[in-house]
Amino acid sequence: MNWPAVSPGTGRLGPAVGIAVSSVLLLTSCGFPASPPAGTAPASQTQGSTTTPSTTTPSATTPASEGPASGWTTFTTTAGELSFDYPAGWTVKDPGGALTGEFVDVLNAEGKPIAGLRTNIVTGAECVDKTAYQVYDSEPMLALAEGGGGDGGVPRYVFESRGEDTDPVATQSTIAAYGITMVPEESGATACPMFHLFLWPPSGAFFGGTYNPENNTTPGDPSLPYLEKAKLYAATPEYQDIRKMITSLRPAGATAGVTAGK
Protein backbone atom coordinates (compact mmCIF):
# COMPACT_ATOMS: atom_id res chain seq x y z
CA MET A 1 0.00 0.00 0.00
CA ASN A 2 1.42 3.39 -0.99
CA TRP A 3 0.47 6.48 0.95
CA PRO A 4 -0.17 9.87 -0.62
CA ALA A 5 3.11 11.49 -1.61
CA VAL A 6 3.92 15.02 -2.67
CA SER A 7 5.56 15.35 -6.06
CA PRO A 8 8.34 17.96 -6.05
CA GLY A 9 7.18 21.37 -7.19
CA THR A 10 3.63 20.37 -8.04
CA GLY A 11 1.64 20.19 -4.84
CA ARG A 12 -0.21 17.23 -6.35
CA LEU A 13 -0.40 13.59 -5.39
CA GLY A 14 2.21 11.40 -6.99
CA PRO A 15 4.08 8.13 -6.46
CA ALA A 16 5.92 7.64 -3.20
CA VAL A 17 9.31 9.32 -3.48
CA GLY A 18 11.32 6.59 -1.87
CA ILE A 19 11.07 7.33 1.83
CA ALA A 20 10.03 4.09 3.52
CA VAL A 21 8.69 4.82 6.97
CA SER A 22 9.10 2.06 9.53
CA SER A 23 8.81 4.31 12.57
CA VAL A 24 5.47 4.89 14.22
CA LEU A 25 5.31 8.56 13.32
CA LEU A 26 6.61 10.58 10.40
CA LEU A 27 7.78 14.16 11.07
CA THR A 28 6.01 14.45 14.42
CA SER A 29 8.04 11.80 16.22
CA CYS A 30 10.10 14.50 17.91
CA GLY A 31 7.28 17.01 18.31
CA PHE A 32 7.32 18.59 14.87
CA PRO A 33 9.89 19.32 12.15
CA ALA A 34 13.17 20.62 13.52
CA SER A 35 14.16 24.19 14.25
CA PRO A 36 15.88 26.39 11.65
CA PRO A 37 19.61 25.76 11.09
CA ALA A 38 22.25 27.93 12.72
CA GLY A 39 22.51 31.40 11.29
CA THR A 40 18.81 31.96 10.77
CA ALA A 41 16.73 34.50 12.61
CA PRO A 42 16.27 33.73 16.34
CA ALA A 43 13.17 31.76 17.29
CA SER A 44 12.08 34.49 19.66
CA GLN A 45 11.62 36.89 16.77
CA THR A 46 7.93 37.13 15.95
CA GLN A 47 7.10 37.90 12.32
CA GLY A 48 3.98 37.35 10.28
CA SER A 49 1.04 39.51 11.30
CA THR A 50 -1.70 39.41 13.91
CA THR A 51 -5.27 40.62 14.07
CA THR A 52 -6.52 42.02 17.37
CA PRO A 53 -9.10 39.90 19.19
CA SER A 54 -12.77 40.25 18.39
CA THR A 55 -15.19 41.36 21.06
CA THR A 56 -17.81 38.84 19.94
CA THR A 57 -17.72 35.13 19.32
CA PRO A 58 -18.29 34.49 15.60
CA SER A 59 -20.74 31.96 14.25
CA ALA A 60 -19.66 29.14 11.96
CA THR A 61 -20.03 31.44 8.96
CA THR A 62 -18.40 34.59 10.36
CA PRO A 63 -15.94 36.07 7.80
CA ALA A 64 -12.29 36.08 8.81
CA SER A 65 -12.27 39.87 8.45
CA GLU A 66 -14.47 40.10 11.54
CA GLY A 67 -11.72 38.51 13.63
CA PRO A 68 -11.40 35.34 15.68
CA ALA A 69 -13.42 34.33 18.71
CA SER A 70 -13.42 36.59 21.74
CA GLY A 71 -9.99 36.69 23.36
CA TRP A 72 -8.33 35.00 20.39
CA THR A 73 -5.90 36.48 17.86
CA THR A 74 -5.44 35.69 14.18
CA PHE A 75 -1.91 34.98 12.95
CA THR A 76 -1.10 35.30 9.24
CA THR A 77 2.12 33.83 7.89
CA THR A 78 4.90 36.07 6.59
CA ALA A 79 4.09 35.17 2.98
CA GLY A 80 0.44 36.05 3.60
CA GLU A 81 -0.83 32.67 2.45
CA LEU A 82 -2.21 31.00 5.59
CA SER A 83 -3.96 32.18 8.75
CA PHE A 84 -4.97 30.55 12.00
CA ASP A 85 -6.45 31.70 15.31
CA TYR A 86 -4.87 31.15 18.72
CA PRO A 87 -6.02 31.90 22.30
CA ALA A 88 -4.95 34.66 24.66
CA GLY A 89 -1.79 33.83 26.59
CA TRP A 90 -0.32 31.65 23.84
CA THR A 91 2.65 32.79 21.74
CA VAL A 92 3.47 32.38 18.06
CA LYS A 93 7.16 32.35 17.14
CA ASP A 94 8.24 32.87 13.54
CA PRO A 95 11.81 33.38 12.25
CA GLY A 96 10.37 35.54 9.49
CA GLY A 97 11.25 33.89 6.22
CA ALA A 98 14.55 32.45 7.42
CA LEU A 99 13.83 29.27 5.46
CA THR A 100 12.19 28.41 2.16
CA GLY A 101 8.66 28.16 3.43
CA GLU A 102 6.94 29.00 6.69
CA PHE A 103 8.43 27.91 10.02
CA VAL A 104 6.14 28.77 12.93
CA ASP A 105 6.02 27.44 16.50
CA VAL A 106 3.11 27.85 18.93
CA LEU A 107 3.77 27.91 22.69
CA ASN A 108 1.15 27.60 25.41
CA ALA A 109 0.76 29.98 28.37
CA GLU A 110 3.61 28.20 30.19
CA GLY A 111 5.92 28.75 27.22
CA LYS A 112 5.95 25.08 26.24
CA PRO A 113 5.84 24.12 22.53
CA ILE A 114 2.58 22.43 21.58
CA ALA A 115 2.32 22.83 17.81
CA GLY A 116 4.28 23.78 14.73
CA LEU A 117 3.41 24.98 11.24
CA ARG A 118 5.78 24.13 8.38
CA THR A 119 5.31 24.59 4.64
CA ASN A 120 7.25 23.67 1.51
CA ILE A 121 7.79 20.10 2.75
CA VAL A 122 8.36 17.58 -0.04
CA THR A 123 8.07 13.97 1.08
CA GLY A 124 6.37 10.64 0.61
CA ALA A 125 6.12 7.32 2.38
CA GLU A 126 5.27 3.66 2.04
CA CYS A 127 3.18 1.69 4.48
CA VAL A 128 5.75 -0.95 5.36
CA ASP A 129 4.18 -2.09 8.63
CA LYS A 130 0.89 -1.79 10.51
CA THR A 131 0.36 -1.49 14.25
CA ALA A 132 -2.47 -1.13 16.75
CA TYR A 133 -4.03 2.33 16.61
CA GLN A 134 -6.61 4.58 18.22
CA VAL A 135 -8.37 7.68 16.89
CA TYR A 136 -9.50 10.13 19.56
CA ASP A 137 -10.77 12.87 17.26
CA SER A 138 -11.22 13.45 13.52
CA GLU A 139 -12.78 16.18 11.41
CA PRO A 140 -12.56 17.23 7.72
CA MET A 141 -11.05 20.62 6.86
CA LEU A 142 -12.80 21.78 3.72
CA ALA A 143 -11.21 25.23 3.50
CA LEU A 144 -7.75 23.74 2.94
CA ALA A 145 -9.06 21.70 0.02
CA GLU A 146 -10.83 24.73 -1.41
CA GLY A 147 -7.66 26.80 -0.97
CA GLY A 148 -5.55 24.53 -3.15
CA GLY A 149 -4.37 22.04 -0.54
CA GLY A 150 -6.65 19.14 -1.39
CA ASP A 151 -5.82 17.92 -4.91
CA GLY A 152 -6.01 14.36 -3.62
CA GLY A 153 -9.00 14.74 -1.34
CA VAL A 154 -10.14 16.74 1.68
CA PRO A 155 -7.52 17.14 4.43
CA ARG A 156 -8.73 16.23 7.89
CA TYR A 157 -7.73 17.08 11.42
CA VAL A 158 -6.95 14.03 13.56
CA PHE A 159 -5.74 13.18 17.06
CA GLU A 160 -4.56 9.57 16.97
CA SER A 161 -2.03 7.10 18.31
CA ARG A 162 -0.02 4.09 17.22
CA GLY A 163 1.21 1.24 19.39
CA GLU A 164 0.08 -0.30 22.64
CA ASP A 165 2.97 -0.07 25.12
CA THR A 166 1.89 0.52 28.73
CA ASP A 167 4.77 2.87 29.67
CA PRO A 168 3.83 6.27 31.20
CA VAL A 169 5.73 8.07 28.44
CA ALA A 170 5.90 7.76 24.67
CA THR A 171 8.13 4.98 23.42
CA GLN A 172 9.82 4.03 20.16
CA SER A 173 6.67 2.12 19.14
CA THR A 174 3.88 3.96 20.97
CA ILE A 175 3.09 7.61 20.38
CA ALA A 176 0.11 9.95 19.94
CA ALA A 177 -0.10 13.12 17.86
CA TYR A 178 -2.53 15.69 16.51
CA GLY A 179 -2.34 17.34 13.12
CA ILE A 180 -3.67 17.47 9.57
CA THR A 181 -3.48 14.48 7.25
CA MET A 182 -4.47 13.46 3.74
CA VAL A 183 -4.46 9.73 4.58
CA PRO A 184 -7.93 8.13 4.40
CA GLU A 185 -9.46 6.93 7.66
CA GLU A 186 -8.22 3.50 8.65
CA SER A 187 -10.43 0.47 9.20
CA GLY A 188 -9.68 -2.78 10.91
CA ALA A 189 -7.55 -3.56 13.95
CA THR A 190 -4.24 -2.14 12.69
CA ALA A 191 -3.13 0.93 10.74
CA CYS A 192 -0.18 2.32 8.82
CA PRO A 193 2.19 4.73 10.60
CA MET A 194 0.87 8.25 11.09
CA PHE A 195 1.49 10.68 8.24
CA HIS A 196 0.56 14.17 9.35
CA LEU A 197 1.11 16.14 6.15
CA PHE A 198 -1.34 17.81 3.81
CA LEU A 199 -0.93 19.17 0.31
CA TRP A 200 -0.24 22.88 0.07
CA PRO A 201 1.42 24.59 -2.91
CA PRO A 202 4.14 24.21 -3.95
CA SER A 203 4.45 20.90 -2.12
CA GLY A 204 3.25 19.84 1.34
CA ALA A 205 2.71 21.31 4.79
CA PHE A 206 2.43 20.32 8.44
CA PHE A 207 0.47 21.83 11.34
CA GLY A 208 0.34 19.84 14.55
CA GLY A 209 2.40 18.29 17.32
CA THR A 210 3.16 15.19 19.33
CA TYR A 211 1.27 14.65 22.57
CA ASN A 212 3.79 15.05 25.41
CA PRO A 213 2.54 14.91 29.03
CA GLU A 214 5.47 17.17 30.02
CA ASN A 215 4.21 19.94 27.72
CA ASN A 216 0.51 19.14 27.34
CA THR A 217 -1.26 19.72 30.66
CA THR A 218 -2.94 16.40 31.52
CA PRO A 219 -5.06 15.48 34.55
CA GLY A 220 -4.79 12.16 36.38
CA ASP A 221 -2.03 10.05 37.84
CA PRO A 222 1.33 10.71 36.10
CA SER A 223 2.08 6.98 36.31
CA LEU A 224 -0.86 6.07 34.06
CA PRO A 225 0.03 4.49 30.71
CA TYR A 226 0.84 7.09 28.07
CA LEU A 227 -2.15 6.21 25.90
CA GLU A 228 -4.51 6.48 28.87
CA LYS A 229 -3.18 9.98 29.45
CA ALA A 230 -3.73 10.78 25.77
CA LYS A 231 -7.41 9.84 26.18
CA LEU A 232 -7.68 12.06 29.25
CA TYR A 233 -5.99 14.91 27.43
CA ALA A 234 -8.56 14.78 24.63
CA ALA A 235 -11.19 15.98 27.13
CA THR A 236 -9.19 18.93 28.51
CA PRO A 237 -9.79 22.62 27.74
CA GLU A 238 -6.21 22.95 26.49
CA TYR A 239 -6.72 20.20 23.95
CA GLN A 240 -9.97 21.81 22.80
CA ASP A 241 -8.02 25.03 22.23
CA ILE A 242 -5.36 23.16 20.24
CA ARG A 243 -8.07 21.51 18.17
CA LYS A 244 -9.80 24.82 17.57
CA MET A 245 -6.51 26.46 16.60
CA ILE A 246 -5.44 23.77 14.14
CA THR A 247 -8.87 23.46 12.54
CA SER A 248 -8.95 27.24 12.08
CA LEU A 249 -6.07 27.00 9.59
CA ARG A 250 -7.21 28.46 6.28
CA PRO A 251 -6.01 30.39 3.26
CA ALA A 252 -5.39 33.98 4.38
CA GLY A 253 -8.52 36.06 3.85
CA ALA A 254 -10.82 33.04 3.68
CA THR A 255 -13.97 32.76 5.76
CA ALA A 256 -13.29 31.81 9.37
CA GLY A 257 -15.26 29.04 11.00
CA VAL A 258 -15.76 26.88 7.92
CA THR A 259 -12.36 25.18 7.89
CA ALA A 260 -13.87 22.07 9.42
CA GLY A 261 -16.85 22.03 7.13
CA LYS A 262 -19.25 23.47 9.67
N, C-alpha and C positions, 0 to 999 in steps of 0.2 A: 504493500500500500504506500503510495507516495502522497505526502502532504502538499498543500499549496506552497508554491515557491515564488519568489519575486524575481522576475527576469531583469538583469541589469539595465537601467535606464528606461524601462518601459512602464513600470508600475502595474504591469498586468501579470496574471497567473502564467507560469511556465513550468517546464520540467524542473525537478529538483536539481540544485546546482552543486551537488556532490558533497554536501555536509550531512553525514550520517550521524544522527543524534542517538546516543545510547544512554545518556544521562536522563534523569527524571524531568528536568526542566531546562528549556533552552532560553538563554538570555537572562531570565530572572533568577537563575540559581544562586546568584550572589546578591540579590536585591533587585538590581536592574543594570543595564549596560554601564560599563565603567566610566569613571570620571575623565575629563579631558586630559590629554598628555601634558607634560611639563612645558611651560612657556606660554600656555594659553591664559586667558583672563581668569582671575581668581574666582572661585565658586561663590564667594560672598557678594560678588558684583551682580546686582539685579538689573536686567535689561528688559526687553519686551515692553509692554505697556499694560496699565491697569485701568479699570473703570471703577469709579467710586461706588460703594454699595447702594442698592436701591432701598427706599424706605417702605416698599410694599413687597409682599411675596407674589411673584408672577404665577399665572396659571400655566397650564401645559402648552399654551399657544402664545405666551407672551414673547414679543420680539426681543432679540438680544439687545437692541438699542435701548430698551427700557431698563437694562441692568439685571444683575443676578438677584437671587432671593435676598431678603432682608439680612443685613450683616455679612453678606458674601461680597467678594470682589471678582471681577472678570480679568483674567490674564490673557493677553494676546501675544503670540510669539513674535520674535524680532522681525521675522520675514513677513509678518502680518497675514499668515495663512491659516492658523488654527487658534481657537480660543477655548478656554475652560474657566469654570467658576470654582472658587475655593473659599472656605469659611474664615471668619475673623480669627486672628491669632495664629493662623498658619502662614508660612513663608514660602515664596517661590524664588528660587535661585537660578540665574541664567547667565552663563559666561558672555552672552551677547555676540553670537556669531563667531565664536572662537573656532568652531569646527564647521565642516560642510554638513549643514543640517542643524536642526534645533537640538539643544542639550539642556534640559530643564529638570531641576530637582524640586520636590515639594517636601517641606518639613512641617511636622505638627507643632502644636503649641509648646512642646518640650524641646523643640529643636532637633527631633529625631527624624531621619529620612523615612518616608512612607510611600513615596511614589516617584517615578521618573518618566519624563517624556523625551523620546528620541525620534528623530526622523532621518531620512536618507539611509536607512538600513537595507542592505541587499543580502538576502540569505535564503536558504531553503533547507529542507530536511527530509529524511526518510524515516518511516515508522519501522524501526528495526526490532522493537520489543514492546510488549504491552504489559501493564501492571494494574493492580487494583486501583480504583479511583473513586473520588466522591466529588459531586458538584453541589456547592452550597448556595449558589446564586447564578442566574443567567438571564440576560436580557438583550434583545437586538438593538443595534444603534443605527437607525436608518439614515440619520443626517450624514454620517461618514460615507455611506454608500452613495448618497445623492451628491456629496461634495467631491466625488472622484476617487474615493478610497475603497470602492466595493466592486471592482470589475469582475471578481469571481464570486460574488454573493454579498450578503449583508453582514458586516462585522457585528460581533456581539460581545458584550461585557460578560465576564465570567469570573467567579471565585471558585476555585477547584483545588483538588489535591491529587497526588499520586503516591502510591506506596501504602504500607500498613504497619510500619514499625511502631512500637509502643513507647519509644523514648520521649522524654519531655521536651526535647528540642528537635529541630529538623535534622535529618540524617542524609547520607549520600543517596538513599533510595526512597525517602519519604519527605515530601515538601508540599506546601500549599502556597498559592499565589493568586492575585487578582490582576486583571488586565483585559485587553481587547484582543480577540482572536478572529481568524477567518476559518478555523477548522470546524467542520460540522459537528453537531452534538453527537457524543458517543452513545452507543447502546451495547448492552451486554455487561458482563462482569469485569472486563478489563478494558483499558484504553491506551492509546499511544501516548508518548510523552507530551507534556504541555508545550504549546507553541503560541506564545502570546505576542503575535505580530499581526498587523493589519496592513492592507495595501494603502499607500498614500504616495502620490507622485513626488519625486520621480521613481520611487522604489517602494520601501516599506517603512513602517513606523511602529513604535512601542509606547504604551502609556499604562503603567501599572507598577506592581511591586511584589516582593515575596513577603508572606506573612512571617513576622518575627516577633515572638512574645516579648523580646527585650525592647522593641521599638513600638509595637502595636499594643496599646493598653488593653489587657485582657483580664476579666474577672476570674475567680476560681482559684483552686489550689495550683501553685506553680509546678507541682510534681505530676500533674495530670499528663497523660500522653499528649504529644504535640497536636495530633489531629483532633482530639477532644477539645483542646484549647482553640483550635481553628473554628470549630462549630460554635463555641461560646462567643468568639470574637464576632462572628457573623450577625449576632444579635445586639451588638454594642452601638451606642451613638457614634463613636468614632468611625466604626466600619461604615455606618450609614452615610456619614459625611464623605468618606473615601469613595463609596459607590456613587454618590450624587456628583462628586467632582469628576470622576472618570467618565461617567455617562453624560456629563455636560459637554464633553469635547465635541467640537463642531468646526466647520469651516468658519473663519473669521467673518462676522457680519451676518451669519445665518441666524435663523430663528432659534432662540433659546427654548429649552423645555421639550423639544421634539426629537432630541438625539436618540432617545430610547424608543421612539415610535409611539409615544403617548400623546 
